[in-house]
Amino acid sequence: MRAAVLHAPGPPEAFKIEDIPVPAIHGNQVLVQVAACGVSSKDVVERNGTYRRDMSFPIVIGMEIAGTVVACGPDVVDLSIGERVCTKAFSSCGQCRHCRNGHETTCARRAPVRGGYGEFAAIAADACVRIPAELSFEVACTLGPGAGVALNAVRDTAGVKLGEIVLISGASGGVGLPALQLAKAAGARTIAVTRGDAKTAGLLEDGADEVIVAPAGHNFAKQVRALTDGEGVDVVIDTVGSSVFHACFDALAMHGRYALVGQLTGEEVSINLARIFFKRAHLLGVGSVSRAQLEDAVALAARGVLRPRLARTLPLDEIAAAHRSVESGSLSGRIIVKPGRLTEKGGT
């Protein structure tokens, strides 16, 4: 099969298109013919070396996978050949105390989903969720590590309530855009932060009540406070991380909740701890997406509550261009790579 292989961390051009064996499946794994794979920010930090956990080379990355099951391991009981599926970011054991207490995203034996930059991927059945026929593969592949994580952040971690004010950083990104849509659906007033004027109209269409255009390094907290009568926001959904942390924290109201979803760069931040307790702030880490959350995200997308914005669809040979576009943040919406050869309408 054809795949984009990384032999070491590097720039987008580090990918090599190669012919490699179709992966073998074992136990509870299924073999998925990849119809579409989203290019995520996590893919970027895995490729450039910022993210090193569970990475060994050579490797085929790509975790936002949608496709068709073409083979099942001997221990698979809940999926069948021919079913359409999308994936979450990790598989989990289902047996440890975290899994049994509903915290599967912190399973000690969790394993990352990868392989979407190839024509076939071997994936644990636990990490796959069925998708209905009305959802295209291009939309479905964005729902796990994108919309599912946003659902975790907005609903289950930050607990956004009707009438609250919510700030979303990186609002046009893979997690930011569904977080914006979900916060609006929950009855919140939404403030979207983005880096470029060109994305303003799209964000307003997707549920932003106000849009702040903030170039890299700009502290937008004063703009947020001007929009909120000096009070600040009840909730921050931060999909960017350290480069906007101080602006987001400055914009947080008393007793506010700061949900950290992403860290796109490697730098650290420092803060006087007194600022946290004087503000009575809640700092919350958002960890990946559970199977139940992904199932909910699929259902919300089927109902039209979640409306992924697809920016470009590219063949596997243009994987370097796809990564450059994600890194630059120049496009509004998801970039999809299609390594598979399915011909289903709405698929590949």
LUMTIDREN-623697 format. One record per residue: residue in three letters; x, y, z of N, C-alpha, C in turn. Coordinates in steps of 0.001 Angstrom, whole numbers, plus 500000, padded with zeros to 6 digits. Layout:
BEGIN
ALAXYZXYZXYZ;...
END
This chain:
BEGIN
MET500851498810500000500000500000500000500886501238500000;ARG500315502383499565501032503651499583500796504339500916;ALA501846504975501437501733505693502704502758506809502737;ALA502437507849503532503389508926503798504146508553505065;VAL505418508252504925506218507713506033507167508787506554;LEU507242508878507883508235509735508545509373508857509054;HIS510594509215508690511758508478509182512456509219510322;ALA512100510473510520512645511289511613511815512571511670;PRO511802513264512832511092514547512883511697515533511898;GLY510858516451511434511391517418510498510319518326509944;PRO510653519071508890509693519969508248508670519162507461;PRO507672519827506874506664519085506106507254518189505017;GLU508389518586504467509008517794503406509643516506503912;ALA509606516282505229510167515050505789509365513811505406;PHE508108513983505011507304512832504595507850512245503292;LYS507900510927503231508280510213502016507129509298501608;ILE506667509427500375505607508556499878506256507237499458;GLU505860506160500133506496504867499918505449503766499779;ASP505854502666499177505051501445499160505504500581500324;ILE504582500299501246504893499486502425503838498391502553;PRO504101497347503350503117496278503503501834496770504182;VAL500720496169503810499469496417504534499657495913505955;PRO499310496703506975499557496257508357498746495011508708;ALA499393494110509464498696492920509958497844493307511162;ILE496734492609511355495883492864512514495929491678513455;HIS495742491976514738495803490954515779494687491195516788;GLY494266490156517461493373490287518602492126491087518308;ASN492037492236518973490824493065518863490987494198517854;GLN491885494065516908492082495098515905491204494851514673;VAL490906495956513974490265495873512669491174496544511646;LEU491072496086510398491788496735509312490812497662508609;VAL491151498941508581490286499951507984490910500438506688;GLN490126500400505598490541501045504360490245502531504518;VAL491294503326504525491170504740504872490569505508503697;ALA489433506112503937488784506946502920489162508408503066;ALA489356508863504298489705510268504552490415510354505885;CYS491362511278505960492091511501507213492300512999507392;GLY491831513533508501492055514937508796493504515188509185;VAL493997516365508842495350516767509223495222517665510443;SER495606517145511592495372517831512857496618518558513343;SER496410519434514318497551520103514954498444519094515660;LYS497849518022516190498671516992516833499564516303515810;ASP499060516097514602499911515548513546501120516451513314;VAL500893517758513331501971518710513086503040518607514168;VAL502625518554515431503634518513516501504289517137516601;GLU503616516091516130504297514794516024505339514834514915;ARG504974515438513808505911515502512678507123516375512975;ASN506904517530513664508033518451513855508877518146515090;GLY508447517163515890509248516739517031508850517349518354;THR507869518261518376507418518845519644506763517795520523;TYR505956516926519924505279515846520654506064514563520416;ARG506528513920521508507407512748521374506847511486522017;ARG505707511599522695505169510447523406504767509347522430;ASP505225508128522711504890506938521911505323507064520449;MET506312507866520179506793508028518808508062507205518591;SER508069506396517565509274505688517138509256505651515617;PHE510425505650515029510529505806513577511114504545512940;PRO510752504287511681509815505022510814508378504842511296;ILE507509505805510919506141505790511421505194506404510384;VAL503973505899510372502901506484509578501920507096510566;ILE501818508425510569500933509096511516499574509347510863;GLY498764510164511502497412510446511014496390509741511880;MET495687510508512735494779509897513708493308510180513424;GLU493013511133512566491612511495512297491118510675511105;ILE490767509440511361490538508465510299489055508165510140;ALA488626508046508891487309507510508573487454506588507381;GLY486729505493507415486829504540506325485941503339506562;THR486266502247505908485451501038505933486248499873506496;VAL485646499116507388486280497924507944486357496857506848;VAL487572496348506600487747495320505571488218493989506140;ALA488614493969507415488997492721508073488906492928509574;CYS488618491846510298488481491899511760489371490844512401;GLY490038491222513507490809490276514271489907489267514971;PRO490482488184515485489671487111516080488916487505517338;ASP489340488557518032488683488952519278487684490099519101;VAL487467490549517880486529491639517626485106491098517660;VAL484255491716518492482883491233518638481839492272518268;ASP482231493528518126481229494588517971481286495287516618;LEU482167494856515725482259495448514399482307494345513356;SER481860494681512144481821493689511070482420494276509801;ILE482856493413508924483386493836507630482299494604506875;GLY482701495718506291481780496547505527481209497728506291;GLU481407497768507611480858498888508376481716500143508214;ARG481040501283508206481684502585508095482007503084509495;VAL483246503552509711483672503952511050484512505215510992;CYS484573505903512141485577506933512363486266506604513677;THR487343507315513997488169506934515132488295508038516167;LYS488561507606517420489021508522518443490540508470518483;ALA491159509274519328492613509434519279493376508280519914;PHE492744507569520865493434506506521583492500505321521771;SER493086504138521848492341502985522345492626502853523837;SER491763502153524557491945501952525998491644500498526332;CYS492082500090527532492003498668527869490606498231528293;GLY489822499143528872488489498793529336488447498085530674;GLN489594497816531270489650497017532489490219497743533703;CYS491048498757533494491707499421534623490726500325535366;ARG491147500831536517490259501647537349489808502913536629;HIS490695503487535790490300504687535058489200504372534052;CYS489381503298533293488355502918532316487037502603533008;ARG487093501883534113485871501476534809485180502642535514;ASN485910503745535727485310504924536352484973506016535338;GLY484955505644534068484581506612533045485685507556532631;HIS486923507215532959488056508080532612488988507351531652;GLU488443506799530580489241505990529668490352506776528994;THR490216508112528922491256508896528258492551508929529068;THR492494508520530344493717508444531145494099506990531429;CYS493592506073530646493948504659530776495463504490530721;ALA496020503753531691497471503567531744497984502755530559;ARG497098501991529936497506501160528810496931501678527487;ARG496592502944527478496051503495526235497125503487525157;ALA496681503370523921497609503335522792497102504304521724;PRO497996505079521111497555506078520143497049505450518850;VAL496075506090518249495612505719516915496482506454515898;ARG497025505719514985497807506304513906497600505468512646;GLY498169505941511549498108505186510307497229505779509236;GLY496593506924509502495668507510508546496315508051507289;TYR497647508237507306498349508702506108498770507515505237;GLY497988506448505298498219505290504452496892504757503951;GLU496945503867502971495703503355502386494941502438503331;PHE495652501792504242495023500923505229495644501201506597;ALA494855501033507653495339501230509023494792500131509918;ALA495648499595510781495232498626511793494873499394513057;ILE493634499270513496493130500089514596492402499207515592;ALA492610499444516882491863498721517908490376498996517745;ALA489559497943517823488115498110517638487537499087518649;ASP488126499147519843487667500076520885487724501523520432;ALA488642501835519516488839503219519077487948503601517903;CYS487123502664517436486277502914516267484819503086516673;VAL484152504013516034482719504260516251482027504235514894;ARG480883503585514831480129503538513577479638504934513188;ILE479553505150511888479011506409511380477857506104510437;PRO476824506946510451475670506698509586475973507031508131;ALA475158506496507247475388506671505815475305508122505389;GLU474522508945506120474356510338505705475566511213506006;LEU476523510707506787477743511471507057478829511040506088;SER479398511992505358480503511666504460481739511291505269;PHE482632510558504647483888510217505306484680511475505633;GLU484615512474504748485365513711504980484906514416506250;VAL483609514449506485483091515051507711483396514152508911;ALA483167512863508754483300511943509885484713511899510445;CYS485723512035509575487093511910510084487458513050511025;THR486738514166510959487054515311511817486412515222513197;LEU485543514241513414484695514266514601485374513755515870;GLY486351512894515762486967512329516960487892513313517652;PRO489138513408517201490076514332517848489714515801517663;GLY488727516129516856488286517506516708487027517787517494;ALA485879517442516922484598517738517559484402516984518864;GLY484895515761518940484746514995520181485499515630521338;VAL486705516105521065487472516807522097486780518106522484;ALA486215518807521491485481520035521781484281519750522685;LEU483585518655522426482457518269523269482923517999524693;ASN484036517311524829484624517066526149484911518393526846;ALA485516519331526113485905520610526703484702521443527123;VAL483758521616526205482642522535526436481622521965527408;ARG481206520736527167480127520149527963480611519469529230;ASP481617518599529098481946517703530202483038518217531118;THR483948519050530632485019519579531490484704520989531980;ALA484425521909531084484125523285531488482688523448531958;GLY481786522562531539480391522629531982479718523934531612;VAL479826524342530348479247525611529896477737525615530115;LYS477254526729530672475835526853531022475160527949530191;LEU473846527839530116473030528827529431473316530226529975;GLY473589531177529097473790532569529499475212532939529853;GLU476127531981529925477511532312530234478207532910529015;ILE479350533564529274480170534119528201481389533220528045;VAL481622532777526816482693531829526544483641532407525505;LEU484941532362525818485989532775524897486646531532524314;ILE486785531479522993487439530353522333488655530868521590;SER489846530428521971491054530783521217491235529777520086;GLY491897530219519023492054529336517871490713528880517341;ALA489760529812517253488357529455517036488073528892515657;SER488965529072514705488726528515513381489408527171513188;GLY490049526657514244490793525404514145489932524171514296;GLY490596523018514277489888521746514301489115521485515562;VAL489587521996516709488839521898517967488088523193518238;GLY488674524316517867488054525608518161486713525809517495;LEU486588525430516221485336525657515508484184524833516092;PRO484343523516516312483237522798516961482984523267518382;ALA484032523716519105483812524265520446482929525501520370;LEU483156526335519368482324527521519155480875527120518890;GLN480669526159518005479313525715517674478612525113518884;LEU479334524332519666478732523681520839478413524694521932;ALA479312525656522158479045526677523169477811527491522792;LYS477691527804521512476506528537521057475250527687521226;ALA475331526398520894474186525508521044473780525351522506;ALA474750525527523430474462525422524864473828526697525418;GLY473701527728524591473073528961525042474031529997525571;ALA475324529865525250476321530826525727476476531978524741;ARG476960533098525243477442534177524394478888533858524060;THR479250533914522793480553533422522368481430534526521805;ILE482703534510522211483716535419521684484804534562521067;ALA484983534700519764485966533911519031487227534724518800;VAL488385534102519025489668534753518772490340534038517610;THR490782534819516614491449534253515455492581535174515035;ARG493463534673514178494639535443513794494432536304512554;GLY493369536028511755493245536744510495491855537271510222;ASP491786538440509600490504539063509252489674538193508317;ALA490340537424507474489630536637506467488709535587507095;LYS488945535257508354488160534204508999486951534746509762;THR486820536058509846485765536666510663484374536270510193;ALA484112536400508895482765536122508371482359534678508651;GLY483274533744508440482967532340508693482670532061510152;LEU483403532694511052483176532490512483481825533051512912;LEU481444534191512354480121534738512664479021533798512177;GLU479221533188511011478247532225510495478154530992511401;ASP479259530631512033479294529417512844478940529650514308;GLY478476530850514656477950531040516000478659532039516868;ALA479693532709516365480373533721517178479505534958517314;ASP479322535431518541478641536704518757479587537869518514;GLU480848537706518868481887538683518574483136537944518122;VAL483905538583517255485174538025516791486280539028517070;ILE487352538563517685488537539385517927489654538860517037;VAL490208539718516204491351539361515370492607539770516124;ALA493410538789516488494589539041517322495812538396516685;PRO496698539180516091497934538614515535498752537938516626;ALA499654537071516225500492536355517175501197537333518107;GLY501147537060519411501810537896520406500976539043520932;HIS499810539267520366498961540384520790498112539974522001;ASN498131540799523059497302540527524231495924541153524007;PHE494956540284523801493605540743523444492689540876524655;ALA493232540792525867492394540812527071491605542118527197;LYS492215543258526867491486544525526976490282544560526050;GLN490425543984524865489296543923523934488167543064524496;VAL488544541953525139487538541074525737486810541802526855;ARG487547542500527687486912543194528824486038544347528338;ALA486437544972527235485596546035526677484263545479526183;LEU484279544245525705483048543608525228482179543082526364;THR482747542978527563482027542355528679481857543311529857;ASP481825544600529577481646545617530619482684545491531728;GLY483886545077531341484991544986532287485024543721533109;GLU484030542856532971483935541673533823484830540525533373;GLY485004540342532085485710539171531579484745538051531262;VAL485286536897530892484465535777530442484352534713531539;ASP483255533995531512483043532922532492483895531699532190;VAL484110531447530916484829530237530492485786530591529359;VAL487004530047529449487944530076528333488105528650527825;ILE487928528456526517488293527204525867489522527520525025;ASP490694527149525539491962527514524914492495526341524103;THR492455526467522780492944525407521906494350525685521395;VAL494967526784521857496277527192521346497384526911522355;GLY497223527371523603498214527088524634499060528279525021;SER500333528029525250501202528992525928501262530356525251;SER501193530410523921501335531702523243500175532655523522;VAL499033532136523968497892533008524286497469532883525750;PHE498228532146526545497789531869527915497545533143528716;HIS498502534067528716498354535257529560497184536123529107;ALA496985536258527799495842537026527309494537536373527736;CYS494461535050527611493237534333527997492995534425529497;PHE494055534274530289493884534346531747493488535750532176;ASP494080536769531555493702538154531865492233538408531525;ALA491719537710530522490329537911530090489334537135530932;LEU489818536275531826488943535414532627488324536202533781;ALA487027536034533982486317536710535068486600536035536414;MET486198536682537478486260536067538799485461534761538786;HIS486036533739539429485435532407539493485335531751538120;GLY486127532254537171486072531707535818486731530348535702;ARG486407529651534612486924528311534347487755528346533065;TYR488993527907533183489935527934532069490197526488531649;ALA489661526089530492489838524730529993490918524735528922;LEU492025524082529213493155524034528289493047522772527445;VAL492921522977526131492714521859525210493966521548524414;GLY494721522559524023495850522312523133497094523076523530;GLN498228522593523022499514523275523183500255523106521866;LEU500226524167521054500729524070519695502209524367519572;THR502825524917520612504250525234520572504920524672521815;GLY506247524755521847506973524113522929507309524993524114;GLU507042526319524029507480527186525110506633527013526378;GLU507240527345527516506559527270528796506028528655529176;VAL505137528686530179504638529955530699504907530002532197;SER504972531221532728505102531397534175503998532321534644;ILE503532532097535871502461532914536425502623532970537937;ASN502389534124538510502358534247539960501114533510540466;LEU501311532517541292500191531688541737499117532491542461;ALA499507533630543038498510534462543718497421534926542753;ARG497773535086541490496778535518540508495665534481540363;ILE496009533227540557495010532163540412494032532189541578;PHE494555532272542816493598532216543935492899533550544173;PHE493530534683543805492802535946543918491623535990542950;LYS491768535372541798490689535319540812489731534162541089;ARG490105533268542020489318532048542298489143531239541014;ALA490202531202540225490125530570538915490201529055539016;HIS489545528395538085489611526939537944490396526641536674;LEU491559526006536806492347525608535650492068524139535363;LEU491609523840534166491103522513533830491829521964532605;GLY492338520754532720492959520095531579491945519218530860;VAL491878519337529558490948518546528753491724517426528078;GLY491347516201528347492098515075527825491350514280526780;SER491700514458525543491261513596524452489744513431524418;VAL489274512291523895487842512051523708487536510595524033;SER486471510372524762486041509009525079485177508467523953;ARG484953507171523985484081506555522981482669507144523055;ALA482151507310524280480806507859524443480728509281523908;GLN481760510086524153481769511462523642481813511479522118;LEU482582510561521524482630510501520071481286510062519494;GLU480637509108520134479305508694519684478331509873519731;ASP478435510694520792477579511881520890477911512888519789;ALA479202513053519497479603513993518446479088513536517080;VAL479138512236516828478609511705515571477115511999515464;ALA476386511768516559474945512025516557474644513509516348;LEU475427514389516968475218515832516807475528516283515380;ALA476528515680514768476833516014513379475719515538512452;ALA475182514355512728474089513841511904472858514741512001;ARG472670515402513158471535516310513365471816517720512865;GLY473050518010512495473402519331512009473797520312513081;VAL473876519877514343474336520773515415475817521063515238;LEU476591520027514932477996520192514588478108520243513070;ARG478799521269512568478911521472511128480380521706510770;PRO481145520628510649482562520799510320482742521579509028;ARG483692522493509055484008523290507860485236522669507201;LEU485086522231505976486174521576505251486816522594504311;ALA488105522823504511488796523843503722489334523294502408;ARG490055522179502485490658521594501290490697520085501429;THR490593519402500300490774517957500249491915517679499282;LEU492948516992499775494171516790499002494512515319498886;PRO495183514927497805495680513549497711496888513352498624;LEU497221512101498859498333511775499753499640512413499299;ASP499838512523497989501088513089497474501301514533497917;GLU500232515223498347500348516619498758500316516771500280;ILE500784515744500990500757515784502448501623516916502997;ALA502747517223502347503594518328502821502849519653502714;ALA502134519869501607501350521095501449500251521177502492;ALA499645520030502810498612520006503842499173520454505179;HIS500356519965505543500971520352506822501377521816506832;ARG501862522303505705502219523731505659500987524600505881;SER499865524206505305498638524988505473498161524972506922;VAL498236523816507580497811523734508976498726524577509860;GLU500033524483509636500983525255510444500787526760510268;SER500496527187509060500369528625508801499070529199509332;GLY498061528328509510496758528807509944496077529673508912;SER496453529495507650495958530386506599494549530054506142;LEU494088528846506399492780528421505923491808528270507079;SER490539528515506811489496528317507803488826526972507536;GLY488966526061508447488374524743508273489419523649508219;ARG488936522421508106489802521265508165490412520945506807;ILE491624520492506843492300519993505653492261518474505703;ILE491782517866504635491571516428504583492504515822503542;VAL493122514716503912493926513938502977493170512651502661;LYS493196512253501393492456511069500965493410510055500329;PRO493953509157501155494879508168500602494192506950500006;GLY492906506746500321492219505529499925491710505576498508;ARG491107504449498085490607504350496723489137503933496690;LEU488384504240497773486965503944497765486245504851496786;THR485121504394496246484387505181495263482979505499495715;GLU482640505191496989481310505474497513481014506964497448;LYS479779507306497093479381508708497100479526509270498516;GLY480182510425498613480426511019499922481664510457500568;GLY482312509480499905483541508908500444484712509358499604;THR485576508365499234486768508711498489486566508477497011;
END
